[in-house]
Amino acid sequence: MVDYSIEKFTSAHADIILNNGEKENASVEYDTKSLQCEDSWTGFYKGEPIVSGGIIELWKGVADIWLIIADNSTKHKFFLIKNIKRHLENTIAQRQYVRIQATVREDFKIGMKFAELFGMKQEGLMEKYGLDGKNYFRYVRIK
């Protein structure tokens, strides 16, 4: 049996991760149905979702990246890094995006590390941006 697999994202995958605990410990309800898009996927370990992510095109050449990472995913970091990066890079190349951006909560250090790992840089602080009233950083990668 293969321990790891990747499937097309459904909102049910994100709901499972959020209900079981995720890395960001978000204190607000996510509208996981709004995350469904053509370029989204979920990584599984032994049939359980451990990461969901995707790229949502805002307009030609510009897209937002989103990730929801299970709280217990630290032991799967090589799978996460390798596969998140591969899926993101393939989609970016295929869609010919020139600007990729993400929002990361100011106190979410793991999210900042992931953004930087993918070659993104901090563009600015967005005060009171989140539904939770917290500050978020805008991360961006320009091709």
C-alpha positions, 0 to 999 in steps of 0.5 A: 500500500502506498502511504502518500497520495495526491488527489483533486481537492474537495472542500471536505478535505479542508474541513477534515484538516480544519476539524482535526487541527491545522498549523495556523490555529485559525480562530475563524470559520473558513468558507472551504467551498470558496477554495475549490478551483481548477488548480487545487489538490490535497495530499494524503497520508494513509488516507487522511488529508494532511495538506490542501492547497491551490492557486486561484487566478485573480486575472491574467498573469496574477494568482493567489496561493493558499495552503491549509496544513494539518497540525500533525504534518511535521513528520511529513515535511519532506512530502509536503515540501516536495509535492507542494513545490512541484504542484505550485511550480507546474501550475505557475509554469503552465498558466504563465503567472508573472505574479504569485501572492499569498497572505500569511498571518503575522504570527504564523511563522511556519507559513512565513517559512513556507512562503520564503521556501517558495521564493516569495518575499514579504511585500508589506503588512496588511493591518486588520486584514483577516476575518479574525481582525489580525494583521497579515503579511502579503508575500509575493514572487515576481517572475 
